Amino acid sequence: MSRLIEKQIRKTDIFGRWGGEEFIIITPALKTEKAVKFAEKIRNCIEEHQFDEDKKITVSIGVAEYKDDQSSEAIINRADKALYRAKRAGRNRVEKY
């Protein structure tokens, strides 16, 4: 899945593992609405990909935009809240904060 995501991101984006089953993508210069569209592109790409396993893999994604004078912890917290909202709403979706 990581290789699939790496093919979708721009050279200016930063992609990495954030936790056990969580990843983070930092997308400089993308405002919220464009970041949501970008996240939907990644979500669709993963959902439609035929992985080696014989099961469907989907992702839930939380999006948050940097706000002036906000710490990195605060941004991550907002993205995490959006992620859990996506999971509670049925998974395989993108939510913004």
VOBADO-786503 format. One record per atom (N, C-alpha, C, O): x, z, y negated; atom name. Coordinates in nm, 3 decimals. Layout:
BEGIN
@x: X; z: Z; y: Y; atom: CA
...
END
This chain:
BEGIN
@x: 0.083; z: 0.000; y: 0.118; atom: N
@x: 0.000; z: 0.000; y: 0.000; atom: CA
@x: 0.088; z: 0.000; y: -0.126; atom: C
@x: 0.054; z: -0.064; y: -0.225; atom: O
@x: 0.200; z: 0.072; y: -0.120; atom: N
@x: 0.290; z: 0.076; y: -0.235; atom: CA
@x: 0.340; z: -0.063; y: -0.273; atom: C
@x: 0.343; z: -0.098; y: -0.391; atom: O
@x: 0.378; z: -0.140; y: -0.173; atom: N
@x: 0.426; z: -0.277; y: -0.202; atom: CA
@x: 0.317; z: -0.362; y: -0.264; atom: C
@x: 0.344; z: -0.444; y: -0.351; atom: O
@x: 0.195; z: -0.343; y: -0.219; atom: N
@x: 0.082; z: -0.418; y: -0.273; atom: CA
@x: 0.061; z: -0.383; y: -0.421; atom: C
@x: 0.038; z: -0.471; y: -0.504; atom: O
@x: 0.067; z: -0.254; y: -0.453; atom: N
@x: 0.052; z: -0.211; y: -0.593; atom: CA
@x: 0.167; z: -0.261; y: -0.678; atom: C
@x: 0.145; z: -0.308; y: -0.790; atom: O
@x: 0.289; z: -0.252; y: -0.627; atom: N
@x: 0.405; z: -0.299; y: -0.703; atom: CA
@x: 0.393; z: -0.446; y: -0.742; atom: C
@x: 0.445; z: -0.486; y: -0.846; atom: O
@x: 0.325; z: -0.525; y: -0.661; atom: N
@x: 0.305; z: -0.668; y: -0.692; atom: CA
@x: 0.204; z: -0.687; y: -0.805; atom: C
@x: 0.202; z: -0.793; y: -0.868; atom: O
@x: 0.120; z: -0.587; y: -0.831; atom: N
@x: 0.014; z: -0.598; y: -0.932; atom: CA
@x: 0.057; z: -0.548; y: -1.070; atom: C
@x: 0.000; z: -0.589; y: -1.171; atom: O
@x: 0.157; z: -0.460; y: -1.074; atom: N
@x: 0.192; z: -0.398; y: -1.203; atom: CA
@x: 0.290; z: -0.485; y: -1.282; atom: C
@x: 0.355; z: -0.575; y: -1.228; atom: O
@x: 0.297; z: -0.455; y: -1.410; atom: N
@x: 0.388; z: -0.528; y: -1.500; atom: CA
@x: 0.526; z: -0.464; y: -1.495; atom: C
@x: 0.541; z: -0.352; y: -1.446; atom: O
@x: 0.625; z: -0.533; y: -1.545; atom: N
@x: 0.762; z: -0.480; y: -1.549; atom: CA
@x: 0.772; z: -0.356; y: -1.637; atom: C
@x: 0.861; z: -0.273; y: -1.617; atom: O
@x: 0.684; z: -0.344; y: -1.733; atom: N
@x: 0.687; z: -0.230; y: -1.824; atom: CA
@x: 0.614; z: -0.107; y: -1.769; atom: C
@x: 0.625; z: 0.002; y: -1.825; atom: O
@x: 0.541; z: -0.123; y: -1.658; atom: N
@x: 0.468; z: -0.012; y: -1.598; atom: CA
@x: 0.561; z: 0.072; y: -1.511; atom: C
@x: 0.661; z: 0.024; y: -1.460; atom: O
@x: 0.524; z: 0.197; y: -1.496; atom: N
@x: 0.600; z: 0.289; y: -1.411; atom: CA
@x: 0.506; z: 0.336; y: -1.300; atom: C
@x: 0.397; z: 0.386; y: -1.326; atom: O
@x: 0.550; z: 0.318; y: -1.176; atom: N
@x: 0.468; z: 0.350; y: -1.060; atom: CA
@x: 0.544; z: 0.446; y: -0.969; atom: C
@x: 0.662; z: 0.425; y: -0.941; atom: O
@x: 0.476; z: 0.551; y: -0.923; atom: N
@x: 0.541; z: 0.643; y: -0.831; atom: CA
@x: 0.443; z: 0.732; y: -0.759; atom: C
@x: 0.324; z: 0.736; y: -0.792; atom: O
@x: 0.492; z: 0.801; y: -0.660; atom: N
@x: 0.412; z: 0.896; y: -0.583; atom: CA
@x: 0.398; z: 1.024; y: -0.666; atom: C
@x: 0.497; z: 1.073; y: -0.720; atom: O
@x: 0.278; z: 1.078; y: -0.675; atom: N
@x: 0.254; z: 1.197; y: -0.755; atom: CA
@x: 0.230; z: 1.320; y: -0.668; atom: C
@x: 0.260; z: 1.432; y: -0.709; atom: O
@x: 0.176; z: 1.300; y: -0.552; atom: N
@x: 0.149; z: 1.410; y: -0.461; atom: CA
@x: 0.139; z: 1.356; y: -0.320; atom: C
@x: 0.184; z: 1.245; y: -0.293; atom: O
@x: 0.082; z: 1.433; y: -0.231; atom: N
@x: 0.070; z: 1.391; y: -0.093; atom: CA
@x: 0.009; z: 1.254; y: -0.076; atom: C
@x: 0.071; z: 1.165; y: -0.017; atom: O
@x: -0.110; z: 1.234; y: -0.127; atom: N
@x: -0.178; z: 1.106; y: -0.117; atom: CA
@x: -0.212; z: 1.050; y: -0.254; atom: C
@x: -0.298; z: 0.963; y: -0.267; atom: O
@x: -0.145; z: 1.097; y: -0.356; atom: N
@x: -0.174; z: 1.052; y: -0.492; atom: CA
@x: -0.054; z: 0.977; y: -0.550; atom: C
@x: 0.062; z: 1.008; y: -0.523; atom: O
@x: -0.088; z: 0.876; y: -0.630; atom: N
@x: 0.013; z: 0.796; y: -0.699; atom: CA
@x: -0.019; z: 0.798; y: -0.847; atom: C
@x: -0.130; z: 0.831; y: -0.888; atom: O
@x: 0.079; z: 0.762; y: -0.927; atom: N
@x: 0.059; z: 0.755; y: -1.072; atom: CA
@x: 0.115; z: 0.622; y: -1.122; atom: C
@x: 0.220; z: 0.576; y: -1.075; atom: O
@x: 0.044; z: 0.562; y: -1.216; atom: N
@x: 0.093; z: 0.441; y: -1.283; atom: CA
@x: 0.083; z: 0.468; y: -1.433; atom: C
@x: -0.025; z: 0.496; y: -1.485; atom: O
@x: 0.195; z: 0.460; y: -1.500; atom: N
@x: 0.199; z: 0.473; y: -1.646; atom: CA
@x: 0.202; z: 0.332; y: -1.701; atom: C
@x: 0.291; z: 0.254; y: -1.668; atom: O
@x: 0.105; z: 0.300; y: -1.785; atom: N
@x: 0.090; z: 0.164; y: -1.837; atom: CA
@x: 0.104; z: 0.164; y: -1.989; atom: C
@x: 0.004; z: 0.172; y: -2.060; atom: O
@x: 0.227; z: 0.155; y: -2.038; atom: N
@x: 0.247; z: 0.157; y: -2.183; atom: CA
@x: 0.168; z: 0.045; y: -2.253; atom: C
@x: 0.159; z: -0.066; y: -2.202; atom: O
@x: 0.114; z: 0.077; y: -2.367; atom: N
@x: 0.047; z: -0.018; y: -2.455; atom: CA
@x: -0.087; z: -0.067; y: -2.404; atom: C
@x: -0.140; z: -0.165; y: -2.457; atom: O
@x: -0.145; z: -0.003; y: -2.303; atom: N
@x: -0.279; z: -0.041; y: -2.259; atom: CA
@x: -0.378; z: 0.064; y: -2.309; atom: C
@x: -0.366; z: 0.182; y: -2.276; atom: O
@x: -0.472; z: 0.022; y: -2.388; atom: N
@x: -0.580; z: 0.110; y: -2.432; atom: CA
@x: -0.674; z: 0.135; y: -2.315; atom: C
@x: -0.665; z: 0.066; y: -2.213; atom: O
@x: -0.762; z: 0.231; y: -2.329; atom: N
@x: -0.846; z: 0.276; y: -2.218; atom: CA
@x: -0.920; z: 0.162; y: -2.148; atom: C
@x: -0.914; z: 0.150; y: -2.026; atom: O
@x: -0.990; z: 0.079; y: -2.222; atom: N
@x: -1.072; z: -0.025; y: -2.159; atom: CA
@x: -0.987; z: -0.125; y: -2.080; atom: C
@x: -1.027; z: -0.167; y: -1.972; atom: O
@x: -0.871; z: -0.162; y: -2.134; atom: N
@x: -0.783; z: -0.253; y: -2.060; atom: CA
@x: -0.722; z: -0.182; y: -1.939; atom: C
@x: -0.701; z: -0.244; y: -1.835; atom: O
@x: -0.694; z: -0.054; y: -1.953; atom: N
@x: -0.640; z: 0.023; y: -1.841; atom: CA
@x: -0.744; z: 0.034; y: -1.729; atom: C
@x: -0.708; z: 0.030; y: -1.611; atom: O
@x: -0.870; z: 0.049; y: -1.765; atom: N
@x: -0.977; z: 0.054; y: -1.665; atom: CA
@x: -0.986; z: -0.080; y: -1.592; atom: C
@x: -0.999; z: -0.082; y: -1.469; atom: O
@x: -0.979; z: -0.190; y: -1.665; atom: N
@x: -0.981; z: -0.323; y: -1.601; atom: CA
@x: -0.861; z: -0.341; y: -1.508; atom: C
@x: -0.875; z: -0.396; y: -1.399; atom: O
@x: -0.746; z: -0.296; y: -1.551; atom: N
@x: -0.624; z: -0.301; y: -1.470; atom: CA
@x: -0.642; z: -0.218; y: -1.343; atom: C
@x: -0.605; z: -0.261; y: -1.234; atom: O
@x: -0.699; z: -0.098; y: -1.357; atom: N
@x: -0.723; z: -0.011; y: -1.242; atom: CA
@x: -0.823; z: -0.074; y: -1.146; atom: C
@x: -0.806; z: -0.064; y: -1.024; atom: O
@x: -0.925; z: -0.139; y: -1.199; atom: N
@x: -1.023; z: -0.209; y: -1.114; atom: CA
@x: -0.956; z: -0.323; y: -1.037; atom: C
@x: -0.987; z: -0.346; y: -0.920; atom: O
@x: -0.864; z: -0.392; y: -1.102; atom: N
@x: -0.790; z: -0.500; y: -1.034; atom: CA
@x: -0.712; z: -0.443; y: -0.915; atom: C
@x: -0.713; z: -0.502; y: -0.807; atom: O
@x: -0.647; z: -0.331; y: -0.935; atom: N
@x: -0.571; z: -0.268; y: -0.827; atom: CA
@x: -0.665; z: -0.218; y: -0.718; atom: C
@x: -0.638; z: -0.238; y: -0.600; atom: O
@x: -0.774; z: -0.155; y: -0.757; atom: N
@x: -0.871; z: -0.104; y: -0.660; atom: CA
@x: -0.926; z: -0.218; y: -0.574; atom: C
@x: -0.933; z: -0.206; y: -0.452; atom: O
@x: -0.964; z: -0.328; y: -0.638; atom: N
@x: -1.016; z: -0.444; y: -0.565; atom: CA
@x: -0.911; z: -0.505; y: -0.472; atom: C
@x: -0.941; z: -0.542; y: -0.359; atom: O
@x: -0.789; z: -0.513; y: -0.520; atom: N
@x: -0.681; z: -0.570; y: -0.441; atom: CA
@x: -0.660; z: -0.489; y: -0.312; atom: C
@x: -0.642; z: -0.547; y: -0.205; atom: O
@x: -0.663; z: -0.359; y: -0.323; atom: N
@x: -0.645; z: -0.272; y: -0.206; atom: CA
@x: -0.765; z: -0.283; y: -0.113; atom: C
@x: -0.750; z: -0.292; y: 0.009; atom: O
@x: -0.884; z: -0.282; y: -0.170; atom: N
@x: -1.005; z: -0.289; y: -0.088; atom: CA
@x: -1.011; z: -0.420; y: -0.008; atom: C
@x: -1.055; z: -0.421; y: 0.106; atom: O
@x: -0.968; z: -0.530; y: -0.069; atom: N
@x: -0.976; z: -0.661; y: -0.005; atom: CA
@x: -0.857; z: -0.693; y: 0.085; atom: C
@x: -0.862; z: -0.788; y: 0.163; atom: O
@x: -0.750; z: -0.615; y: 0.075; atom: N
@x: -0.630; z: -0.644; y: 0.154; atom: CA
@x: -0.652; z: -0.614; y: 0.302; atom: C
@x: -0.714; z: -0.513; y: 0.338; atom: O
@x: -0.601; z: -0.701; y: 0.387; atom: N
@x: -0.608; z: -0.681; y: 0.532; atom: CA
@x: -0.480; z: -0.610; y: 0.576; atom: C
@x: -0.378; z: -0.674; y: 0.598; atom: O
@x: -0.486; z: -0.478; y: 0.589; atom: N
@x: -0.372; z: -0.399; y: 0.634; atom: CA
@x: -0.356; z: -0.414; y: 0.784; atom: C
@x: -0.447; z: -0.460; y: 0.852; atom: O
@x: -0.241; z: -0.375; y: 0.836; atom: N
@x: -0.214; z: -0.384; y: 0.979; atom: CA
@x: -0.314; z: -0.304; y: 1.062; atom: C
@x: -0.354; z: -0.347; y: 1.170; atom: O
@x: -0.354; z: -0.189; y: 1.012; atom: N
@x: -0.451; z: -0.108; y: 1.081; atom: CA
@x: -0.585; z: -0.182; y: 1.085; atom: C
@x: -0.610; z: -0.271; y: 1.004; atom: O
@x: -0.667; z: -0.144; y: 1.177; atom: N
@x: -0.796; z: -0.210; y: 1.190; atom: CA
@x: -0.905; z: -0.133; y: 1.115; atom: C
@x: -1.020; z: -0.129; y: 1.158; atom: O
@x: -0.867; z: -0.072; y: 1.003; atom: N
@x: -0.966; z: 0.000; y: 0.925; atom: CA
@x: -0.951; z: -0.037; y: 0.778; atom: C
@x: -0.845; z: -0.082; y: 0.734; atom: O
@x: -1.058; z: -0.016; y: 0.704; atom: N
@x: -1.060; z: -0.048; y: 0.561; atom: CA
@x: -0.998; z: 0.067; y: 0.481; atom: C
@x: -1.028; z: 0.184; y: 0.505; atom: O
@x: -0.912; z: 0.033; y: 0.387; atom: N
@x: -0.850; z: 0.133; y: 0.300; atom: CA
@x: -0.902; z: 0.111; y: 0.159; atom: C
@x: -0.904; z: -0.001; y: 0.108; atom: O
@x: -0.946; z: 0.219; y: 0.095; atom: N
@x: -0.994; z: 0.212; y: -0.043; atom: CA
@x: -0.925; z: 0.321; y: -0.125; atom: C
@x: -0.863; z: 0.412; y: -0.069; atom: O
@x: -0.937; z: 0.312; y: -0.256; atom: N
@x: -0.877; z: 0.412; y: -0.345; atom: CA
@x: -0.977; z: 0.452; y: -0.454; atom: C
@x: -1.064; z: 0.374; y: -0.493; atom: O
@x: -0.961; z: 0.574; y: -0.500; atom: N
@x: -1.031; z: 0.623; y: -0.618; atom: CA
@x: -0.926; z: 0.637; y: -0.728; atom: C
@x: -0.814; z: 0.681; y: -0.701; atom: O
@x: -0.962; z: 0.600; y: -0.850; atom: N
@x: -0.863; z: 0.599; y: -0.959; atom: CA
@x: -0.920; z: 0.669; y: -1.082; atom: C
@x: -1.034; z: 0.645; y: -1.122; atom: O
@x: -0.838; z: 0.755; y: -1.142; atom: N
@x: -0.872; z: 0.819; y: -1.268; atom: CA
@x: -0.783; z: 0.763; y: -1.379; atom: C
@x: -0.662; z: 0.750; y: -1.361; atom: O
@x: -0.842; z: 0.731; y: -1.493; atom: N
@x: -0.771; z: 0.673; y: -1.607; atom: CA
@x: -0.782; z: 0.765; y: -1.727; atom: C
@x: -0.891; z: 0.813; y: -1.760; atom: O
@x: -0.669; z: 0.789; y: -1.794; atom: N
@x: -0.668; z: 0.866; y: -1.918; atom: CA
@x: -0.569; z: 0.801; y: -2.014; atom: C
@x: -0.464; z: 0.754; y: -1.972; atom: O
@x: -0.602; z: 0.800; y: -2.141; atom: N
@x: -0.517; z: 0.740; y: -2.244; atom: CA
@x: -0.442; z: 0.848; y: -2.320; atom: C
@x: -0.495; z: 0.957; y: -2.345; atom: O
@x: -0.319; z: 0.818; y: -2.357; atom: N
@x: -0.238; z: 0.910; y: -2.438; atom: CA
@x: -0.304; z: 0.929; y: -2.574; atom: C
@x: -0.352; z: 0.834; y: -2.635; atom: O
@x: -0.306; z: 1.052; y: -2.619; atom: N
@x: -0.356; z: 1.085; y: -2.753; atom: CA
@x: -0.244; z: 1.154; y: -2.829; atom: C
@x: -0.166; z: 1.229; y: -2.771; atom: O
@x: -0.236; z: 1.128; y: -2.958; atom: N
@x: -0.130; z: 1.185; y: -3.041; atom: CA
@x: -0.116; z: 1.335; y: -3.019; atom: C
@x: -0.214; z: 1.408; y: -3.007; atom: O
@x: 0.010; z: 1.379; y: -3.015; atom: N
@x: 0.044; z: 1.521; y: -3.001; atom: CA
@x: -0.008; z: 1.585; y: -2.873; atom: C
@x: -0.029; z: 1.706; y: -2.869; atom: O
@x: -0.029; z: 1.506; y: -2.770; atom: N
@x: -0.076; z: 1.559; y: -2.643; atom: CA
@x: 0.041; z: 1.567; y: -2.545; atom: C
@x: 0.122; z: 1.475; y: -2.537; atom: O
@x: 0.049; z: 1.675; y: -2.472; atom: N
@x: 0.157; z: 1.691; y: -2.375; atom: CA
@x: 0.132; z: 1.603; y: -2.253; atom: C
@x: 0.019; z: 1.561; y: -2.227; atom: O
@x: 0.238; z: 1.576; y: -2.179; atom: N
@x: 0.223; z: 1.497; y: -2.057; atom: CA
@x: 0.134; z: 1.571; y: -1.957; atom: C
@x: 0.058; z: 1.508; y: -1.882; atom: O
@x: 0.142; z: 1.703; y: -1.955; atom: N
@x: 0.056; z: 1.782; y: -1.865; atom: CA
@x: -0.092; z: 1.762; y: -1.899; atom: C
@x: -0.175; z: 1.753; y: -1.809; atom: O
@x: -0.124; z: 1.756; y: -2.027; atom: N
@x: -0.263; z: 1.739; y: -2.069; atom: CA
@x: -0.316; z: 1.601; y: -2.028; atom: C
@x: -0.430; z: 1.589; y: -1.986; atom: O
@x: -0.233; z: 1.499; y: -2.041; atom: N
@x: -0.275; z: 1.364; y: -2.002; atom: CA
@x: -0.299; z: 1.358; y: -1.851; atom: C
@x: -0.400; z: 1.305; y: -1.805; atom: O
@x: -0.205; z: 1.413; y: -1.775; atom: N
@x: -0.218; z: 1.415; y: -1.630; atom: CA
@x: -0.344; z: 1.493; y: -1.589; atom: C
@x: -0.416; z: 1.451; y: -1.498; atom: O
@x: -0.370; z: 1.603; y: -1.655; atom: N
@x: -0.489; z: 1.684; y: -1.626; atom: CA
@x: -0.616; z: 1.602; y: -1.649; atom: C
@x: -0.709; z: 1.608; y: -1.568; atom: O
@x: -0.621; z: 1.527; y: -1.758; atom: N
@x: -0.738; z: 1.445; y: -1.787; atom: CA
@x: -0.755; z: 1.334; y: -1.684; atom: C
@x: -0.867; z: 1.307; y: -1.640; atom: O
@x: -0.645; z: 1.270; y: -1.645; atom: N
@x: -0.651; z: 1.165; y: -1.543; atom: CA
@x: -0.696; z: 1.224; y: -1.410; atom: C
@x: -0.773; z: 1.161; y: -1.336; atom: O
@x: -0.648; z: 1.343; y: -1.378; atom: N
@x: -0.685; z: 1.410; y: -1.254; atom: CA
@x: -0.834; z: 1.442; y: -1.252; atom: C
@x: -0.900; z: 1.427; y: -1.149; atom: O
@x: -0.888; z: 1.487; y: -1.365; atom: N
@x: -1.032; z: 1.515; y: -1.373; atom: CA
@x: -1.112; z: 1.387; y: -1.350; atom: C
@x: -1.214; z: 1.389; y: -1.282; atom: O
@x: -1.066; z: 1.277; y: -1.408; atom: N
@x: -1.135; z: 1.149; y: -1.387; atom: CA
@x: -1.125; z: 1.105; y: -1.241; atom: C
@x: -1.222; z: 1.052; y: -1.186; atom: O
@x: -1.011; z: 1.128; y: -1.179; atom: N
@x: -0.993; z: 1.095; y: -1.037; atom: CA
@x: -1.093; z: 1.172; y: -0.952; atom: C
@x: -1.159; z: 1.113; y: -0.866; atom: O
@x: -1.105; z: 1.301; y: -0.974; atom: N
@x: -1.197; z: 1.381; y: -0.893; atom: CA
@x: -1.342; z: 1.347; y: -0.923; atom: C
@x: -1.428; z: 1.361; y: -0.835; atom: O
@x: -1.372; z: 1.302; y: -1.044; atom: N
@x: -1.507; z: 1.254; y: -1.075; atom: CA
@x: -1.536; z: 1.129; y: -0.992; atom: C
@x: -1.647; z: 1.113; y: -0.940; atom: O
@x: -1.436; z: 1.040; y: -0.979; atom: N
@x: -1.452; z: 0.919; y: -0.897; atom: CA
@x: -1.476; z: 0.956; y: -0.751; atom: C
@x: -1.559; z: 0.894; y: -0.685; atom: O
@x: -1.404; z: 1.054; y: -0.702; atom: N
@x: -1.422; z: 1.097; y: -0.562; atom: CA
@x: -1.561; z: 1.157; y: -0.540; atom: C
@x: -1.626; z: 1.128; y: -0.440; atom: O
@x: -1.605; z: 1.240; y: -0.634; atom: N
@x: -1.738; z: 1.302; y: -0.621; atom: CA
@x: -1.850; z: 1.200; y: -0.632; atom: C
@x: -1.958; z: 1.219; y: -0.576; atom: O
@x: -1.824; z: 1.091; y: -0.705; atom: N
@x: -1.927; z: 0.989; y: -0.726; atom: CA
@x: -1.936; z: 0.889; y: -0.611; atom: C
@x: -2.012; z: 0.792; y: -0.618; atom: O
@x: -1.860; z: 0.911; y: -0.506; atom: N
@x: -1.872; z: 0.825; y: -0.389; atom: CA
@x: -1.745; z: 0.755; y: -0.346; atom: C
@x: -1.746; z: 0.679; y: -0.249; atom: O
@x: -1.636; z: 0.777; y: -0.416; atom: N
@x: -1.506; z: 0.719; y: -0.382; atom: CA
@x: -1.503; z: 0.567; y: -0.404; atom: C
@x: -1.606; z: 0.505; y: -0.432; atom: O
@x: -1.382; z: 0.510; y: -0.390; atom: N
@x: -1.362; z: 0.366; y: -0.408; atom: CA
@x: -1.415; z: 0.319; y: -0.543; atom: C
@x: -1.489; z: 0.221; y: -0.551; atom: O
@x: -1.375; z: 0.390; y: -0.647; atom: N
@x: -1.420; z: 0.355; y: -0.783; atom: CA
@x: -1.317; z: 0.402; y: -0.886; atom: C
@x: -1.225; z: 0.478; y: -0.855; atom: O
@x: -1.335; z: 0.355; y: -1.008; atom: N
@x: -1.250; z: 0.392; y: -1.121; atom: CA
@x: -1.334; z: 0.470; y: -1.220; atom: C
@x: -1.446; z: 0.431; y: -1.253; atom: O
@x: -1.280; z: 0.582; y: -1.266; atom: N
@x: -1.344; z: 0.662; y: -1.370; atom: CA
@x: -1.245; z: 0.687; y: -1.482; atom: C
@x: -1.125; z: 0.703; y: -1.457; atom: O
@x: -1.293; z: 0.689; y: -1.603; atom: N
@x: -1.205; z: 0.721; y: -1.718; atom: CA
@x: -1.244; z: 0.856; y: -1.775; atom: C
@x: -1.357; z: 0.903; y: -1.759; atom: O
@x: -1.147; z: 0.916; y: -1.843; atom: N
@x: -1.171; z: 1.043; y: -1.910; atom: CA
@x: -1.190; z: 1.017; y: -2.055; atom: C
@x: -1.212; z: 1.111; y: -2.132; atom: O
END
